[in-house]
Amino acid sequence: MAEALSPPLIAEGEIFVRMTGPARLQHLLNIVTFIVLMATGLPLIVSWTGLHRAFVGSARAFLIRGMLHRAAAVVLIANFLWHVLYTVFSEAGREHFREMVPRAGDLRDAVRTLGHNLGFAAPPALGRFGFVEKFEYWSFLWGSFVMIVSGFFIWDVDLSLRLFPPWVRGIFLIVHSYEAVLALLAILIWHMYTVHLNPRVFPMSRVWINGRTTGREMRERHSLEYERIAARRLQEAGAAAKEAELMGPLKRPEAKG
């Protein structure tokens, strides 16, 4: 269907917006805060390495590390709240959220993708966002929430000890540490491959920079969205043609005798 409709309806080089300006800025802030938080937080976990000695080897280094970590945490919290407000109060944010809602078809796509990777099934046709992107999105929201809540009680020791017994603070420390390691592995192994190192987009997808995708890229990677847009344009073209046909006799000038 897509190939039959593509020439008159969607040009190969036509530009479509995939990430809005606010979404790209939020993504950029996530990148910066992630790097700073990992660089200043992981040294506390890997105490046997030179990285730990570089950041925690002296009182001054430990103080600077803590200030940078907390500053990045404040930016992370503000960016998280911005994303929530953007999702609730902007049409683009609400549309993005609706597209990210998991559906039964995502599970089928995951099973079919596994079969494709094993060599005995064709890849699934995907809409604007596939199951991988949805999984990453909801993992980001949940992970950010866990890191913010656990980090808050680690930050304010007195408050956490007033509200909870010491063993609960210990749980916060463990959760915060292991969630950070999980996030690092998810970014390095999962996100970097699916978004940038995948052979279809290697060496890097530029969507996070310019927010754009072409008609050809949409047809190849998001065929269901491509067909939906093509079908809508075909319907609009048919309605316009029908209207022109009906209006034709009314606009025809009367012949002069």
DRENPA-3360 file (N, C-alpha, C; in nm, 2 decimals, always signed):
BEGIN
1 = MAEALSPP = +0.08/-0.12/+0.00/+0.00/+0.00/+0.00/+0.09/+0.12/+0.00 ~ +0.19/+0.12/+0.09/+0.28/+0.24/+0.10/+0.35/+0.27/-0.03 ~ +0.40/+0.17/-0.10/+0.47/+0.19/-0.23/+0.37/+0.25/-0.33 ~ +0.25/+0.20/-0.33/+0.15/+0.25/-0.43/+0.11/+0.39/-0.41 ~ +0.11/+0.43/-0.29/+0.06/+0.57/-0.26/+0.17/+0.67/-0.25 ~ +0.29/+0.62/-0.23/+0.40/+0.72/-0.20/+0.43/+0.82/-0.31 ~ +0.43/+0.79/-0.44/+0.47/+0.89/-0.54/+0.38/+1.02/-0.53 ~ +0.25/+1.01/-0.54/+0.17/+1.13/-0.54/+0.15/+1.19/-0.40;
9 = LIAEGEIF = +0.16/+1.12/-0.30/+0.12/+1.17/-0.17/+0.23/+1.20/-0.07 ~ +0.34/+1.13/-0.07/+0.45/+1.16/+0.02/+0.58/+1.15/-0.06 ~ +0.65/+1.26/-0.07/+0.77/+1.26/-0.14/+0.88/+1.20/-0.06 ~ +0.98/+1.13/-0.12/+1.09/+1.07/-0.04/+1.16/+1.17/+0.04 ~ +1.18/+1.29/-0.01/+1.26/+1.39/+0.07/+1.17/+1.49/+0.15 ~ +1.04/+1.46/+0.16/+0.95/+1.55/+0.24/+0.99/+1.54/+0.39 ~ +0.99/+1.66/+0.45/+1.04/+1.67/+0.59/+0.92/+1.66/+0.69 ~ +0.93/+1.58/+0.79/+0.83/+1.57/+0.89/+0.90/+1.59/+1.03;
17 = VRMTGPAR = +0.82/+1.66/+1.12/+0.88/+1.68/+1.25/+0.86/+1.56/+1.34 ~ +0.97/+1.51/+1.39/+0.96/+1.39/+1.48/+0.98/+1.43/+1.62 ~ +1.07/+1.53/+1.65/+1.09/+1.58/+1.78/+1.07/+1.73/+1.78 ~ +0.99/+1.79/+1.86/+0.97/+1.93/+1.87/+1.09/+2.00/+1.93 ~ +1.09/+2.13/+1.92/+1.20/+2.20/+1.99/+1.21/+2.18/+2.14 ~ +1.09/+2.19/+2.21/+1.10/+2.16/+2.36/+1.14/+2.02/+2.39 ~ +1.10/+1.93/+2.31/+1.14/+1.79/+2.33/+1.29/+1.77/+2.31 ~ +1.35/+1.84/+2.21/+1.49/+1.82/+2.19/+1.57/+1.89/+2.30;
25 = LQHLLNIV = +1.52/+2.00/+2.35/+1.59/+2.07/+2.46/+1.58/+1.98/+2.59 ~ +1.47/+1.92/+2.62/+1.46/+1.83/+2.73/+1.55/+1.71/+2.72 ~ +1.56/+1.66/+2.59/+1.65/+1.55/+2.57/+1.80/+1.59/+2.59 ~ +1.83/+1.71/+2.55/+1.97/+1.76/+2.56/+2.00/+1.78/+2.71 ~ +1.91/+1.83/+2.79/+1.93/+1.85/+2.93/+1.94/+1.71/+3.00 ~ +1.87/+1.61/+2.95/+1.89/+1.48/+3.01/+2.03/+1.43/+2.98 ~ +2.08/+1.45/+2.86/+2.21/+1.41/+2.83/+2.31/+1.47/+2.92 ~ +2.31/+1.60/+2.94/+2.41/+1.67/+3.02/+2.40/+1.63/+3.17;
33 = TFIVLMAT = +2.28/+1.62/+3.22/+2.26/+1.58/+3.36/+2.30/+1.44/+3.38 ~ +2.27/+1.35/+3.28/+2.31/+1.21/+3.30/+2.46/+1.20/+3.31 ~ +2.53/+1.27/+3.22/+2.68/+1.26/+3.22/+2.74/+1.31/+3.35 ~ +2.69/+1.42/+3.40/+2.74/+1.48/+3.52/+2.71/+1.39/+3.64 ~ +2.59/+1.34/+3.64/+2.55/+1.26/+3.76/+2.62/+1.13/+3.76 ~ +2.65/+1.07/+3.64/+2.73/+0.95/+3.64/+2.87/+0.97/+3.68 ~ +2.93/+1.08/+3.63/+3.07/+1.11/+3.65/+3.09/+1.14/+3.80 ~ +2.99/+1.20/+3.87/+3.01/+1.24/+4.01/+2.95/+1.14/+4.10;
41 = GLPLIVSW = +2.87/+1.05/+4.06/+2.80/+0.95/+4.14/+2.87/+0.81/+4.14 ~ +2.91/+0.76/+4.03/+2.97/+0.63/+4.02/+3.09/+0.61/+4.10 ~ +3.18/+0.72/+4.11/+3.30/+0.70/+4.20/+3.27/+0.66/+4.34 ~ +3.15/+0.69/+4.39/+3.12/+0.64/+4.53/+3.09/+0.49/+4.53 ~ +3.05/+0.44/+4.41/+3.02/+0.30/+4.41/+3.14/+0.21/+4.38 ~ +3.23/+0.26/+4.29/+3.35/+0.18/+4.25/+3.46/+0.23/+4.34 ~ +3.46/+0.20/+4.47/+3.56/+0.25/+4.56/+3.70/+0.19/+4.54 ~ +3.71/+0.08/+4.46/+3.84/+0.02/+4.44/+3.92/+0.07/+4.32;
49 = TGLHRAFV = +3.86/+0.17/+4.25/+3.92/+0.22/+4.12/+3.99/+0.35/+4.14 ~ +4.07/+0.39/+4.04/+4.13/+0.52/+4.04/+4.03/+0.63/+4.02 ~ +3.91/+0.60/+3.96/+3.81/+0.70/+3.95/+3.76/+0.75/+4.09 ~ +3.75/+0.65/+4.18/+3.71/+0.69/+4.32/+3.81/+0.78/+4.38 ~ +3.94/+0.75/+4.37/+4.04/+0.83/+4.43/+4.05/+0.97/+4.37 ~ +4.02/+0.98/+4.24/+4.02/+1.11/+4.18/+3.91/+1.20/+4.23 ~ +3.80/+1.15/+4.25/+3.68/+1.23/+4.29/+3.66/+1.24/+4.45 ~ +3.71/+1.14/+4.52/+3.69/+1.13/+4.66/+3.82/+1.12/+4.74;
57 = GSARAFLI = +3.93/+1.14/+4.67/+4.06/+1.12/+4.73/+4.10/+1.23/+4.83 ~ +4.03/+1.34/+4.83/+4.06/+1.45/+4.92/+3.93/+1.52/+4.96 ~ +3.93/+1.59/+5.07/+3.81/+1.66/+5.12/+3.76/+1.76/+5.01 ~ +3.86/+1.83/+4.95/+3.82/+1.93/+4.85/+3.75/+1.86/+4.73 ~ +3.81/+1.75/+4.68/+3.76/+1.68/+4.57/+3.62/+1.63/+4.60 ~ +3.60/+1.58/+4.72/+3.47/+1.53/+4.76/+3.37/+1.64/+4.77 ~ +3.41/+1.75/+4.81/+3.31/+1.87/+4.82/+3.27/+1.91/+4.68 ~ +3.37/+1.93/+4.59/+3.33/+1.97/+4.46/+3.24/+1.86/+4.39;
65 = RGMLHRAA = +3.28/+1.74/+4.41/+3.20/+1.63/+4.35/+3.05/+1.64/+4.40 ~ +3.03/+1.66/+4.53/+2.90/+1.67/+4.58/+2.82/+1.79/+4.53 ~ +2.89/+1.90/+4.51/+2.82/+2.02/+4.46/+2.78/+2.00/+4.32 ~ +2.87/+1.94/+4.24/+2.83/+1.91/+4.10/+2.71/+1.81/+4.09 ~ +2.72/+1.71/+4.17/+2.62/+1.61/+4.17/+2.48/+1.67/+4.21 ~ +2.48/+1.75/+4.31/+2.35/+1.81/+4.35/+2.30/+1.91/+4.25 ~ +2.39/+1.99/+4.19/+2.35/+2.09/+4.09/+2.28/+2.01/+3.97 ~ +2.35/+1.90/+3.93/+2.29/+1.83/+3.82/+2.16/+1.76/+3.86;
73 = AVVLIANF = +2.14/+1.73/+3.98/+2.02/+1.67/+4.03/+1.91/+1.77/+4.03 ~ +1.94/+1.90/+4.06/+1.84/+2.00/+4.06/+1.79/+2.02/+3.91 ~ +1.88/+2.02/+3.82/+1.85/+2.04/+3.68/+1.76/+1.92/+3.63 ~ +1.80/+1.80/+3.68/+1.72/+1.68/+3.64/+1.58/+1.69/+3.69 ~ +1.56/+1.73/+3.82/+1.43/+1.75/+3.87/+1.35/+1.85/+3.80 ~ +1.41/+1.97/+3.77/+1.34/+2.07/+3.70/+1.30/+2.03/+3.56 ~ +1.39/+1.95/+3.49/+1.36/+1.90/+3.36/+1.25/+1.80/+3.36 ~ +1.25/+1.72/+3.46/+1.14/+1.62/+3.48/+1.01/+1.68/+3.49;
81 = LWHVLYTV = +1.00/+1.79/+3.58/+0.88/+1.86/+3.60/+0.83/+1.94/+3.47 ~ +0.93/+1.99/+3.40/+0.90/+2.06/+3.27/+0.84/+1.96/+3.18 ~ +0.89/+1.84/+3.17/+0.84/+1.74/+3.08/+0.69/+1.70/+3.12 ~ +0.66/+1.69/+3.25/+0.53/+1.66/+3.29/+0.43/+1.77/+3.25 ~ +0.47/+1.90/+3.28/+0.39/+2.01/+3.24/+0.37/+2.02/+3.09 ~ +0.48/+2.00/+3.02/+0.47/+2.00/+2.87/+0.38/+1.89/+2.82 ~ +0.38/+1.78/+2.88/+0.29/+1.67/+2.84/+0.14/+1.70/+2.87 ~ +0.12/+1.77/+2.98/-0.02/+1.80/+3.03/-0.08/+1.92/+2.95;
89 = FSEAGREH = +0.00/+2.02/+2.93/-0.06/+2.15/+2.88/-0.03/+2.18/+2.74 ~ +0.05/+2.11/+2.67/+0.07/+2.14/+2.52/+0.01/+2.02/+2.44 ~ -0.04/+2.06/+2.32/-0.10/+1.97/+2.23/+0.00/+1.87/+2.18 ~ +0.12/+1.92/+2.15/+0.23/+1.83/+2.10/+0.27/+1.73/+2.21 ~ +0.27/+1.78/+2.34/+0.31/+1.69/+2.45/+0.20/+1.58/+2.47 ~ +0.08/+1.62/+2.46/-0.03/+1.52/+2.48/-0.03/+1.42/+2.37 ~ -0.01/+1.47/+2.24/+0.00/+1.37/+2.13/+0.11/+1.28/+2.15 ~ +0.23/+1.33/+2.19/+0.34/+1.24/+2.21/+0.31/+1.13/+2.32;
97 = FREMVPRA = +0.24/+1.18/+2.43/+0.21/+1.08/+2.53/+0.11/+0.98/+2.48 ~ +0.01/+1.02/+2.40/-0.09/+0.92/+2.35/-0.01/+0.82/+2.26 ~ +0.08/+0.86/+2.19/+0.16/+0.77/+2.10/+0.24/+0.67/+2.18 ~ +0.28/+0.71/+2.30/+0.37/+0.63/+2.39/+0.29/+0.54/+2.48 ~ +0.16/+0.54/+2.48/+0.09/+0.45/+2.56/+0.10/+0.30/+2.51 ~ +0.15/+0.21/+2.59/+0.16/+0.07/+2.54/+0.03/+0.01/+2.50 ~ +0.04/-0.07/+2.40/-0.08/-0.14/+2.35/-0.05/-0.29/+2.33 ~ -0.15/-0.37/+2.31/-0.13/-0.51/+2.29/-0.05/-0.55/+2.18;
105 = GDLRDAVR = -0.05/-0.46/+2.07/+0.03/-0.49/+1.95/+0.18/-0.48/+1.98 ~ +0.21/-0.40/+2.08/+0.36/-0.39/+2.11/+0.42/-0.52/+2.15 ~ +0.34/-0.60/+2.23/+0.39/-0.73/+2.27/+0.41/-0.82/+2.15 ~ +0.31/-0.82/+2.05/+0.33/-0.90/+1.93/+0.45/-0.85/+1.85 ~ +0.47/-0.72/+1.85/+0.59/-0.67/+1.78/+0.72/-0.71/+1.84 ~ +0.72/-0.72/+1.97/+0.84/-0.76/+2.04/+0.87/-0.91/+2.01 ~ +0.77/-0.99/+2.01/+0.78/-1.14/+1.98/+0.83/-1.15/+1.83 ~ +0.77/-1.07/+1.74/+0.80/-1.08/+1.60/+0.95/-1.03/+1.58;
113 = TLGHNLGF = +0.99/-0.93/+1.65/+1.12/-0.88/+1.64/+1.22/-0.98/+1.68 ~ +1.19/-1.05/+1.79/+1.28/-1.16/+1.83/+1.29/-1.27/+1.73 ~ +1.18/-1.30/+1.66/+1.18/-1.40/+1.56/+1.26/-1.35/+1.44 ~ +1.25/-1.22/+1.41/+1.33/-1.16/+1.30/+1.48/-1.17/+1.33 ~ +1.52/-1.14/+1.45/+1.66/-1.14/+1.49/+1.71/-1.28/+1.49 ~ +1.63/-1.38/+1.51/+1.67/-1.52/+1.50/+1.66/-1.57/+1.36 ~ +1.61/-1.50/+1.27/+1.61/-1.53/+1.13/+1.49/-1.61/+1.07 ~ +1.38/-1.61/+1.14/+1.27/-1.69/+1.09/+1.14/-1.61/+1.08;
121 = AAPPALGR = +1.15/-1.48/+1.08/+1.03/-1.39/+1.07/+1.06/-1.26/+1.01 ~ +0.97/-1.20/+0.94/+0.99/-1.07/+0.89/+0.98/-0.96/+1.00 ~ +1.04/-0.85/+0.99/+1.03/-0.75/+1.10/+0.89/-0.69/+1.10 ~ +0.85/-0.65/+1.22/+0.71/-0.59/+1.23/+0.70/-0.45/+1.17 ~ +0.58/-0.42/+1.12/+0.56/-0.28/+1.07/+0.53/-0.20/+1.20 ~ +0.60/-0.08/+1.21/+0.59/+0.00/+1.33/+0.52/+0.13/+1.30 ~ +0.45/+0.19/+1.40/+0.39/+0.32/+1.39/+0.50/+0.43/+1.42 ~ +0.45/+0.54/+1.47/+0.54/+0.65/+1.50/+0.64/+0.61/+1.61;
129 = FGFVEKFE = +0.60/+0.53/+1.71/+0.69/+0.48/+1.81/+0.67/+0.33/+1.83 ~ +0.78/+0.26/+1.82/+0.77/+0.11/+1.84/+0.78/+0.07/+1.99 ~ +0.78/-0.06/+2.01/+0.78/-0.10/+2.15/+0.91/-0.07/+2.22 ~ +1.02/-0.06/+2.14/+1.15/-0.03/+2.20/+1.15/+0.12/+2.25 ~ +1.10/+0.21/+2.17/+1.09/+0.35/+2.21/+1.00/+0.37/+2.33 ~ +0.89/+0.29/+2.33/+0.79/+0.30/+2.45/+0.86/+0.25/+2.57 ~ +0.93/+0.14/+2.56/+0.99/+0.08/+2.68/+1.10/+0.18/+2.73 ~ +1.18/+0.24/+2.64/+1.28/+0.33/+2.69/+1.21/+0.45/+2.76;
137 = YWSFLWGS = +1.10/+0.50/+2.70/+1.04/+0.62/+2.75/+0.98/+0.59/+2.90 ~ +0.91/+0.49/+2.91/+0.85/+0.46/+3.04/+0.96/+0.42/+3.14 ~ +1.07/+0.36/+3.10/+1.18/+0.33/+3.18/+1.25/+0.46/+3.23 ~ +1.26/+0.55/+3.14/+1.31/+0.68/+3.18/+1.23/+0.75/+3.29 ~ +1.10/+0.75/+3.27/+1.01/+0.82/+3.36/+1.02/+0.75/+3.50 ~ +1.01/+0.62/+3.50/+1.01/+0.54/+3.62/+1.15/+0.56/+3.69 ~ +1.26/+0.55/+3.61/+1.39/+0.56/+3.67/+1.42/+0.70/+3.72 ~ +1.37/+0.80/+3.65/+1.39/+0.94/+3.70/+1.31/+0.96/+3.84;
145 = FVMIVSGF = +1.19/+0.90/+3.84/+1.11/+0.91/+3.97/+1.18/+0.84/+4.08 ~ +1.24/+0.72/+4.06/+1.31/+0.65/+4.16/+1.43/+0.72/+4.21 ~ +1.51/+0.78/+4.11/+1.63/+0.85/+4.15/+1.60/+0.98/+4.22 ~ +1.50/+1.05/+4.18/+1.46/+1.17/+4.25/+1.42/+1.15/+4.39 ~ +1.33/+1.05/+4.41/+1.28/+1.02/+4.55/+1.39/+0.97/+4.64 ~ +1.46/+0.87/+4.59/+1.57/+0.81/+4.68/+1.68/+0.91/+4.70 ~ +1.71/+0.99/+4.59/+1.82/+1.09/+4.61/+1.78/+1.20/+4.71 ~ +1.65/+1.24/+4.71/+1.61/+1.34/+4.80/+1.64/+1.30/+4.95;
153 = FIWDVDLS = +1.61/+1.18/+4.98/+1.62/+1.14/+5.12/+1.77/+1.11/+5.15 ~ +1.85/+1.08/+5.05/+1.99/+1.06/+5.07/+2.06/+1.20/+5.09 ~ +2.01/+1.30/+5.02/+2.06/+1.44/+5.03/+2.04/+1.49/+5.16 ~ +1.92/+1.49/+5.22/+1.89/+1.55/+5.35/+1.89/+1.43/+5.45 ~ +2.01/+1.41/+5.51/+2.02/+1.30/+5.61/+1.93/+1.32/+5.73 ~ +1.93/+1.44/+5.78/+1.85/+1.47/+5.90/+1.70/+1.44/+5.88 ~ +1.65/+1.49/+5.76/+1.51/+1.47/+5.73/+1.48/+1.32/+5.72 ~ +1.56/+1.24/+5.65/+1.54/+1.10/+5.62/+1.54/+1.03/+5.75;
161 = LRLFPPWV = +1.63/+1.06/+5.85/+1.64/+0.99/+5.98/+1.52/+1.03/+6.07 ~ +1.47/+1.15/+6.05/+1.35/+1.19/+6.13/+1.22/+1.11/+6.08 ~ +1.22/+1.09/+5.95/+1.10/+1.03/+5.89/+1.10/+0.88/+5.89 ~ +1.23/+0.82/+5.88/+1.24/+0.67/+5.87/+1.35/+0.62/+5.96 ~ +1.35/+0.50/+5.99/+1.46/+0.44/+6.07/+1.58/+0.43/+5.98 ~ +1.70/+0.41/+6.04/+1.82/+0.40/+5.96/+1.82/+0.30/+5.85 ~ +1.76/+0.18/+5.87/+1.77/+0.08/+5.77/+1.69/+0.12/+5.64 ~ +1.59/+0.21/+5.66/+1.52/+0.26/+5.54/+1.61/+0.35/+5.46;
169 = RGIFLIVH = +1.69/+0.43/+5.53/+1.79/+0.51/+5.45/+1.89/+0.42/+5.38 ~ +1.93/+0.31/+5.44/+2.01/+0.22/+5.38/+1.95/+0.16/+5.25 ~ +1.82/+0.14/+5.25/+1.75/+0.09/+5.13/+1.76/+0.20/+5.02 ~ +1.74/+0.32/+5.06/+1.74/+0.43/+4.97/+1.88/+0.44/+4.90 ~ +1.99/+0.42/+4.98/+2.12/+0.42/+4.92/+2.14/+0.31/+4.82 ~ +2.09/+0.19/+4.86/+2.11/+0.07/+4.77/+2.03/+0.09/+4.64 ~ +1.90/+0.14/+4.65/+1.82/+0.16/+4.54/+1.88/+0.26/+4.45 ~ +1.92/+0.37/+4.51/+1.98/+0.48/+4.43/+2.11/+0.43/+4.35;
177 = SYEAVLAL = +2.19/+0.36/+4.41/+2.31/+0.31/+4.35/+2.29/+0.21/+4.24 ~ +2.20/+0.11/+4.26/+2.18/+0.01/+4.16/+2.09/+0.07/+4.05 ~ +2.00/+0.16/+4.07/+1.93/+0.22/+3.97/+2.02/+0.30/+3.88 ~ +2.12/+0.37/+3.93/+2.22/+0.44/+3.85/+2.30/+0.34/+3.76 ~ +2.34/+0.23/+3.82/+2.41/+0.13/+3.73/+2.32/+0.08/+3.62 ~ +2.20/+0.05/+3.66/+2.10/+0.00/+3.56/+2.08/+0.10/+3.45 ~ +2.07/+0.23/+3.48/+2.05/+0.34/+3.38/+2.17/+0.35/+3.29 ~ +2.29/+0.34/+3.35/+2.41/+0.34/+3.27/+2.42/+0.23/+3.17;
185 = LAILIWHM = +2.39/+0.11/+3.21/+2.39/-0.01/+3.12/+2.29/+0.01/+3.02 ~ +2.17/+0.06/+3.05/+2.06/+0.07/+2.96/+2.10/+0.17/+2.85 ~ +2.16/+0.28/+2.89/+2.20/+0.38/+2.79/+2.31/+0.33/+2.70 ~ +2.42/+0.27/+2.76/+2.53/+0.22/+2.68/+2.50/+0.11/+2.59 ~ +2.42/+0.01/+2.64/+2.40/-0.11/+2.56/+2.27/-0.10/+2.48 ~ +2.16/-0.05/+2.54/+2.03/-0.05/+2.47/+2.01/+0.07/+2.38 ~ +2.01/+0.19/+2.45/+1.98/+0.31/+2.38/+2.08/+0.34/+2.27 ~ +2.21/+0.34/+2.30/+2.31/+0.37/+2.20/+2.30/+0.29/+2.07;
193 = YTVHLNPR = +2.27/+0.16/+2.09/+2.26/+0.07/+1.97/+2.13/+0.10/+1.89 ~ +2.02/+0.10/+1.96/+1.89/+0.11/+1.89/+1.88/+0.25/+1.82 ~ +1.94/+0.35/+1.88/+1.92/+0.49/+1.82/+2.03/+0.53/+1.73 ~ +2.16/+0.49/+1.77/+2.27/+0.55/+1.70/+2.36/+0.44/+1.62 ~ +2.38/+0.33/+1.68/+2.48/+0.23/+1.63/+2.40/+0.13/+1.54 ~ +2.27/+0.13/+1.54/+2.20/+0.04/+1.45/+2.24/+0.07/+1.30 ~ +2.27/-0.04/+1.23/+2.32/-0.02/+1.09/+2.23/+0.07/+1.00 ~ +2.10/+0.08/+1.03/+2.02/+0.16/+0.95/+2.04/+0.31/+0.97;
201 = VFPMSRVW = +2.10/+0.35/+1.08/+2.12/+0.49/+1.11/+2.27/+0.52/+1.14 ~ +2.35/+0.42/+1.14/+2.49/+0.44/+1.18/+2.55/+0.55/+1.09 ~ +2.64/+0.64/+1.15/+2.69/+0.64/+1.28/+2.60/+0.71/+1.39 ~ +2.50/+0.78/+1.35/+2.42/+0.85/+1.44/+2.29/+0.90/+1.38 ~ +2.18/+0.88/+1.45/+2.05/+0.95/+1.41/+2.06/+1.09/+1.45 ~ +2.02/+1.18/+1.35/+2.02/+1.32/+1.38/+1.89/+1.38/+1.42 ~ +1.80/+1.29/+1.45/+1.67/+1.34/+1.50/+1.68/+1.42/+1.62 ~ +1.76/+1.38/+1.72/+1.78/+1.45/+1.84/+1.84/+1.59/+1.83;
209 = INGRTTGR = +1.90/+1.61/+1.71/+1.96/+1.74/+1.68/+1.86/+1.84/+1.61 ~ +1.81/+1.78/+1.49/+1.72/+1.87/+1.41/+1.57/+1.84/+1.42 ~ +1.54/+1.73/+1.49/+1.40/+1.69/+1.51/+1.33/+1.64/+1.39 ~ +1.40/+1.62/+1.27/+1.33/+1.59/+1.15/+1.36/+1.45/+1.10 ~ +1.26/+1.40/+1.02/+1.28/+1.28/+0.95/+1.22/+1.30/+0.81 ~ +1.26/+1.22/+0.71/+1.21/+1.23/+0.58/+1.11/+1.13/+0.55 ~ +1.04/+1.15/+0.43/+0.94/+1.05/+0.39/+1.00/+0.92/+0.37 ~ +1.12/+0.91/+0.31/+1.18/+0.78/+0.29/+1.22/+0.71/+0.42;
217 = EMRERHSL = +1.27/+0.79/+0.52/+1.30/+0.73/+0.65/+1.17/+0.68/+0.72 ~ +1.07/+0.76/+0.71/+0.94/+0.72/+0.77/+0.89/+0.59/+0.70 ~ +0.90/+0.58/+0.57/+0.85/+0.46/+0.50/+0.93/+0.34/+0.54 ~ +1.06/+0.35/+0.56/+1.14/+0.24/+0.60/+1.14/+0.20/+0.74 ~ +1.12/+0.30/+0.83/+1.13/+0.27/+0.98/+1.00/+0.27/+1.05 ~ +0.90/+0.35/+1.00/+0.78/+0.37/+1.07/+0.66/+0.36/+0.96 ~ +0.65/+0.24/+0.90/+0.57/+0.22/+0.79/+0.42/+0.24/+0.82 ~ +0.38/+0.21/+0.94/+0.23/+0.23/+0.97/+0.20/+0.37/+0.98;
225 = EYERIAAR = +0.29/+0.46/+1.04/+0.26/+0.60/+1.04/+0.26/+0.65/+0.90 ~ +0.35/+0.60/+0.81/+0.36/+0.65/+0.67/+0.23/+0.62/+0.60 ~ +0.18/+0.50/+0.62/+0.06/+0.46/+0.55/-0.06/+0.54/+0.61 ~ -0.06/+0.57/+0.73/-0.17/+0.65/+0.79/-0.17/+0.79/+0.73 ~ -0.06/+0.85/+0.72/-0.05/+0.98/+0.66/-0.09/+0.98/+0.51 ~ -0.04/+0.88/+0.44/-0.08/+0.86/+0.30/-0.23/+0.84/+0.28 ~ -0.29/+0.76/+0.37/-0.43/+0.73/+0.36/-0.51/+0.86/+0.39 ~ -0.47/+0.94/+0.49/-0.54/+1.06/+0.52/-0.53/+1.16/+0.40;
233 = RLQEAGAA = -0.41/+1.17/+0.34/-0.40/+1.26/+0.23/-0.48/+1.22/+0.11 ~ -0.49/+1.08/+0.09/-0.57/+1.03/-0.02/-0.72/+1.07/+0.00 ~ -0.76/+1.05/+0.13/-0.90/+1.08/+0.16/-0.93/+1.23/+0.14 ~ -0.83/+1.32/+0.19/-0.85/+1.46/+0.17/-0.85/+1.50/+0.03 ~ -0.76/+1.43/-0.06/-0.76/+1.46/-0.20/-0.89/+1.42/-0.26 ~ -0.95/+1.30/-0.22/-1.07/+1.26/-0.28/-1.19/+1.35/-0.24 ~ -1.19/+1.40/-0.12/-1.29/+1.49/-0.07/-1.28/+1.62/-0.15 ~ -1.16/+1.67/-0.17/-1.14/+1.80/-0.24/-1.19/+1.78/-0.39;
241 = AKEAELMG = -1.16/+1.67/-0.45/-1.20/+1.64/-0.59/-1.35/+1.63/-0.60 ~ -1.41/+1.57/-0.50/-1.56/+1.56/-0.50/-1.62/+1.69/-0.48 ~ -1.57/+1.78/-0.39/-1.62/+1.91/-0.37/-1.61/+1.99/-0.50 ~ -1.49/+1.98/-0.57/-1.47/+2.06/-0.69/-1.57/+2.01/-0.80 ~ -1.60/+1.88/-0.80/-1.69/+1.83/-0.90/-1.83/+1.89/-0.88 ~ -1.87/+1.89/-0.75/-2.00/+1.94/-0.71/-2.02/+2.09/-0.74 ~ -1.91/+2.16/-0.71/-1.91/+2.31/-0.73/-1.89/+2.35/-0.87 ~ -1.84/+2.26/-0.96/-1.81/+2.29/-1.09/-1.93/+2.36/-1.17;
249 = PLKRPEAK = -2.05/+2.30/-1.17/-2.16/+2.36/-1.24/-2.20/+2.50/-1.19 ~ -2.18/+2.53/-1.06/-2.21/+2.66/-1.01/-2.12/+2.77/-1.05 ~ -1.99/+2.73/-1.08/-1.89/+2.82/-1.12/-1.88/+2.84/-1.27 ~ -1.95/+2.75/-1.34/-1.94/+2.76/-1.49/-2.02/+2.88/-1.54 ~ -1.95/+2.97/-1.62/-2.02/+3.09/-1.67/-2.13/+3.06/-1.77 ~ -2.24/+3.14/-1.77/-2.35/+3.11/-1.86/-2.31/+3.15/-2.00 ~ -2.35/+3.07/-2.10/-2.32/+3.10/-2.24/-2.40/+3.22/-2.29 ~ -2.33/+3.31/-2.36/-2.39/+3.43/-2.41/-2.46/+3.40/-2.54;
257 = G = -2.59/+3.45/-2.56/-2.67/+3.43/-2.68/-2.64/+3.52/-2.79;
% end
